[in-house]
Amino acid sequence: TSYYTLTFSVTFRHAHDVCYLAHCFPYSYSDMSALLCDVISRPNAARMIKMSTLCTTLVGNKCPMLTVTNFSSSPEAIARRRAICISARVHPGETCASWTMHGLVEFICGNSPRARILRDNFVFKVVPMLNPDGVINGQYRCSISGQDLNRQWSNPCRMLHPTIHSIKALLRATKTMRDVSIYCDIHGHSRKCNMFMYGCSSKHPSLRLKERVFPFLLHNESLMFSYDDCNFKVQRCKESTARVVAWRELAIPNSYTLEMSLGGGDFGQDPAVRPPEHFTQDDYLEMGRLLCEAILDMYDPGRARLESALNELELVHPDIKR
């Protein structure tokens, strides 16, 4: 086994300054609360946003949840809509996940024609921060009880893992009322470059392309997202993670972990296209918007981009047929 050590020097410009070094762009519980307060206070917010508390945490912090759709529609129309469920920040140190969640919330709560189409056709269930205690107390990966909450999905304890117990119950309850088309849990990755997804691969050959098409649509949307870095194997050590339990136990076929490098991208390793560089806050925010664009492409009634992606995937995976 090889171990590597990074060393660097920092020259402080002013005496007696208090300085902080961050692994990635910080995003606090207060930042999330400010975003949610902003979106629910906007004109006409009541017509499209409902904020509630998913649960309280082990030490009594609130875990907020947004439900976003066009509430001006008839009850019958709302009942027919598919659900899109998104969560983030189960690992407190992966702050880029919150920046992407921020971009997604801004988009679906915005006034663009594309955002209105999403609200007219879907019900979004959004949990921006699954580990508030860890974020508030400066944990890197664990909860305040010292456990990795993304390994507790198989049998979460209501007392020790209240946010996981509650979001799993939310997904199960939502499935009784409507089709849950996509579940995506947003993370950061400390070792790999680019943005990519982990998915699941069915034993049924006819489903394998369909499970890969959403990441491929994201790949077509942006150089930041690399389909080549995506992985659809279910390893034994990941069987109690969000995406695997949502896929296997809750029968949500399009269940993914969105991973974003805490560093940056190599963008296909072709400097002529875009040189390797560090991701910025704007890049992470942009990925939130791109998630929404890919959802629109996935469920566009005209199916143009979906069919094109499926045709391309058949060339990438000649062993998998529709």
PAFI-864031 format. One record per atom (N, C-alpha, C): x, y, z. Coordinates in steps of 0.1 Angstrom, whole numbers, plus 5000, padded with zeros to 4 digits. Layout:
<sites>
XYZ;...
</sites>
This chain:
<sites>
500849885000;500050005000;500950125000;500550224991;501350344991;500550464998;501150545005;500550655011;501250785007;500450885005;500951015000;500651125009;501551225010;501351335019;501551465010;500551545011;500551675005;501051785015;502051855011;502551965019;502452095012;502152205019;502052335012;502252445023;502552565018;502852675027;501752785024;501352855035;500452965033;501053085040;501053195032;501653325038;500453415041;500253445053;499153535058;499553675056;498653755050;498953885046;498953985057;498153955067;497954055078;498253985092;498954055101;499154005114;497853995122;497853885130;496653875140;495353845133;495353805120;494153765113;493753625119;492453605119;491853465121;491553415107;492153305103;491953245090;491553105091;490753055081;490252925080;490652855067;491052735068;491252655055;490152555053;489552555042;488452475039;488752365028;488252245030;488352145020;487652175008;486552235009;485752284997;484952405002;484252464992;483552594996;482552565007;482652635018;481752605029;480252635026;479452555033;477952575032;477352525045;476852615053;476452585066;474952555067;474452505079;473052495082;472352625081;473052735085;472452875084;472352915069;473252875061;473152905046;471852835041;471652705044;470452635040;469252705045;469252745057;468052805063;467752935056;468753015053;468553145046;467953115032;468453015025;467852985012;466452955013;466052865022;464652825024;463752935028;464253025037;463453135041;463253235029;464253245021;464153325009;463153274999;463153144996;462253094985;460753094990;460553075003;459153065007;458553205010;459453305010;458953445012;458753514999;459053454988;458853524975;457353534971;457053634963;455653644958;455153514951;453953474955;453353354949;453953224953;454853234963;455553104968;454553004972;453453044979;452452954984;451752864973;451852914961;451252844949;452152734944;453452724949;454352624944;455252564954;455252614966;456252564976;455552544990;455752424996;455352405010;456552355017;456852425028;457952385036;457452315049;458052205053;457652135065;458952075071;458752015083;459851955090;459751805088;460751745082;460751595080;460851525093;461651575102;461851525116;462751615123;462851595136;463951655144;465051555146;466251605147;467451525148;467651475162;468751405164;469151345176;469251445187;469751565184;469851665194;468851785193;467851755185;466651855184;466751955173;467651945164;467652035152;466551995142;466052085135;465052055125;465752015112;465151905106;465551865092;464451905083;464552015076;463452075067;463351995054;462152005049;461751945036;460952045028;461152045015;460352125006;459552024997;458252064995;457452004985;457152104975;457552084962;457452184952;456652124940;455552194937;454752164925;453852274922;452952274912;451952374910;450752344918;450652404930;449552374938;448252444934;448352524923;447152594918;446252494909;446852384906;446152284897;445052214905;444252144898;443152074905;443751954913;443151904924;443651794931;443851674922;442951654912;443051544903;444351544895;444651664890;445951684882;447151664891;447151714903;448251694912;448451544915;447351474917;447451334921;448051244909;447951294897;448451224885;449951244883;450551334890;451951374888;452951274894;454051244887;455151164892;455851244903;456551174912;457351234922;458851224918;459551334921;461051334920;461551364934;462351274940;462851294954;464351314953;464751414960;466151454960;466651484974;467751434978;468351454991;469851494990;470351555000;471751585000;472351595014;473651605014;474451635026;474351535038;474251415034;474251315045;475651305051;476651335043;478051345048;478451495049;478551545061;478651685063;479851755056;480951685054;482151745048;481951765033;480951705027;480751715012;479951835009;480551955011;479752075010;479352114996;480052054986;479652084972;478252024970;477851924977;476451874975;475451974979;475652064989;474752164992;474652274982;475852304976;475852404965;474952354953;475052224950;474252174939;472752174943;472452134955;471152134960;470552284959;471452374963;471052524962;470652554948;471452514938;471152544924;469852484920;469652354924;468352284921;467152354927;467252394940;466052454946;465752594940;466852664937;466652794930;465952774916;466352674909;465752644896;464252604897;463952504905;462552454905;461652554911;462152644920;461352754926;461352884918;461952874906;462153004898;460953024889;461153124881;460053174872;460253134857;461253064854;461553024840;460452934834;460252944821;459252844815;459652704818;460852664818;461252524821;460952484835;461152584845;460752544859;459252524860;458452604853;456952594853;456552454847;457252414837;456952284831;457152174842;458252184849;458552084859;457552084870;457052204874;456052214885;454752164880;454452184867;453152134862;453051984860;454251914860;454251774857;454851684868;455451744878;456051664889;455751724902;455851634912;455851684926;457251654932;457951754935;459351744941;459251734956;459951624961;460151614975;461651634978;462051744984;463451784985;463851795000;464851715004;465451725017;466851775015;467051905018;468351965015;469551925023;469251875036;470351845045;469951735054;470451615051;470051485058;470851475071;471851555073;472651535085;472951675092;471851745096;472051875102;473051875114;472851775123;473751765135;475251765131;475551675121;476951665116;477451795110;476551865103;476951995097;477252095108;476352105117;476352215127;477652185136;477952065139;479052035148;480352005142;480452025129;481752015122;482251875119;481351775119;481751645115;482151635100;482951545097;483351525082;482451425075;482251315082;481451205075;480251155083;480451155096;479451085105;478351185111;477451115117;476451185125;476951225139;476151285147;476651325160;476851195169;476151085165;476350955172;477550885167;478350935157;479550875152;479350765142;478150775135;477850665125;477650735111;478050655101;477850695087;476350675084;475650775083;474150765080;473850695067;474750705057;474550645045;474850495044;475050435056;475150295057;474050235067;473050315069;471950275078;470650255072;470550265059;469250265052;468550125053;469250025054;468549895055;467649875067;468149925078;467349915091;467650035100;467150155095;467450275103;466650275117;467350325127;466750335140;466050465142;464850475146;464150595147;464850695157;465450635167;466050725177;467450765173;468350675168;469650705164;469850765151;468950725141;469050775127;467750835123;467250935130;465950985127;465751035113;466751105107;466551155093;466451045083;467250945085;467250825075;465950755077;465550725090;464250655092;463150735086;463150875087;462050955082;462050965067;463150975060;463150995046;462850855039;463250745046;462850615040;461250605041;460750645052;459250635054;458550735044;459250845041;458650945032;458650885018;459750815014;459750755000;458650644999;458550565010;457550455010;456150515009;455850615017;454550675017;454250745003;455250804997;455050874985;454750774974;455350654974;455150554965;453650494965;453050504977;451650464978;450650554971;451150684969;450250784963;450550814948;451850794944;452150824930;453450754927;453750754914;455050694909;456150774913;457250714919;458450794922;459350764911;459550864902;460250834889;461750834892;462250924900;463750934903;463950964917;464950894923;465450934936;466950964934;467451074939;468851114937;469351164950;470451104955;471151154967;472451214963;472651344967;473751424962;474951414972;476151384966;477351374975;478551444968;479551454976;480851494970;481851384971;482851384962;483851274962;485251334964;485951274973;487251334977;488451284969;488251184960;489351124953;489251134938;488051124932;487951124918;487651264912;488051274900;487651404892;486251394886;485851504882;484551514874;483351494883;482151504876;480851474883;480351354876;479751264883;479351134878;478251074887;477750954883;476750894891;477050744894;476550704906;476450564909;475050524908;474750414900;473450364898;473350224902;472250154898;472050014901;471749944887;472049814887;471849744874;470949624876;469849624869;468849514871;469349384865;468849274869;469149144863;468349124850;467349214848;466649204836;467249284825;467749224814;468549294803;467749414798;466349404797;465549504791;465549634799;465949624812;465949744820;467349814821;468349744817;469749794820;470049924812;469549944800;469750064793;468950174799;467750144803;466850254809;467450304822;468150214830;468750264842;469950354840;470550344828;471750424825;471450554817;470150564813;469850674804;469950814811;469450824823;469450954830;470851004832;471850924837;473250974837;473751014823;473350934813;473850974800;473251104795;472051134798;471451264795;472251374801;472651354814;473451454821;474851464814;475351354810;476651354802;476551444790;475351434783;475151514771;474951664774;474551694786;474251824790;475451914793;476551844798;477651924803;478951844802;480051914799;481451854800;481851814814;481151884824;481551854838;481151714842;480151664835;479651524839;480151424830;480751314836;481451214829;480751084830;480151034819;479450904819;480450794821;481750814816;482750704817;483050684832;482850774840;483150764855;481950704862;480850684856;479650634863;479850484865;479250424875;479350284879;477950234883;477550124878;476250064881;476249934888;477349904893;477549774901;477049804915;476449704921;476049714935;476949624943;477949694950;478849614958;478249584972;478749474978;478149434991;478249545001;479349615001;479649725011;478649845009;477949844998;477049964995;475649924996;475349795001;473949745000;473049825010;473549895020;472749965029;472850125027;473150155014;473250295011;471850345005;471650475004;470350525000;469950474986;470850484976;470450444963;470150294961;470850214968;470650064967;469350024974;469050074986;467850044993;466650104986;466750224981;465650284973;465350204961;466350144954;466150064942;465649924945;466349864955;466049714958;464849704966;464749774977;463649754987;462449834984;462649954979;461450044976;461050044962;461849964954;461449944939;461350074932;462350164934;462450284926;463550264915;463250234903;464250194893;465350294890;464950424890;465950524887;466450584900;467350514907;467850554920;469350574918;469850694922;471250734919;471850804931;473150794931;474050884939;474750974929;474451104930;475251204922;476551234930;477651214924;478951244930;479651354923;480151454930;480851564924;482251574931;483251584923;484551594929;484751714937;485351704949;485651814957;486851894951;487451834941;488551904934;488051964921;488151894910;487751954897;487551844887;487651884874;487351794863;488551784854;488651674847;489651664836;488951674822;487551684822;486751714811;487151624799;487251494801;487551404790;489051404787;489851464795;491351464793;491751514780;490951614774;491351674761;491451824764;492651874766;492852014770;492352114759;492252064747;491752144736;490252174737;489552084744;488152114746;487952204759;488552164770;488552244782;489652194791;490552274795;491652224803;491152184817;491952084823;491552044836;491652164846;490652174854;490552294864;489752264876;489852344886;489152324898;487652364896;486752294902;485352334901;485152464910;484252544905;483852664912;482552654919;482152744927;480752744933;479752744921;480052824911;479052834900;478952704893;479952624892;479952494886;478952404894;479052404907;478252314915;476752364914;476552494915;475252554913;474652514899;475452514889;475052484876;474552334875;475252244882;474852104882;473452084887;473052174897;471652164902;470652194891;471052294883;470152334871;470152214861;471352164858;471452054848;470651934852;470551904865;469751794870;468251814865;467851934867;466451964863;466251954848;467252004840;467151994825;467151844821;467951764828;467951614824;466651554827;465951594838;464651544841;463651574830;463751704825;462851744815;463151664802;464351634799;464651554787;464251414789;464351364801;463951224804;462451194801;461651294805;460151274805;459451374795;460251424785;459651504774;458751414766;457451454765;456551364757;456951334743;457751434737;458251404723;459351304723;460051274734;461051174736;462251194727;462451304721;463551324711;464951294717;465251364728;466551354734;466651214741;465551164746;465551034753;465950924743;465250924731;465550824721;466950834716;467350964714;468750984709;469750924719;469550944732;470450894742;470350744743;469250684741;469150534741;469850474729;469750544717;470450494706;471950504708;472450614714;473850624716;474350524726;473450494737;473850394747;473950254741;473150224731;473250094725;474550074718;475150194713;476550184707;477550174717;477350244729;478350234740;478350094746;477150034747;476949904754;476349804744;477049764734;476449674723;475949544729;476349504741;475949384747;474549394754;474049524755;472849544762;471849604752;470749534750;469649574741;468449614748;467649704741;466449754747;465349634747;
</sites>
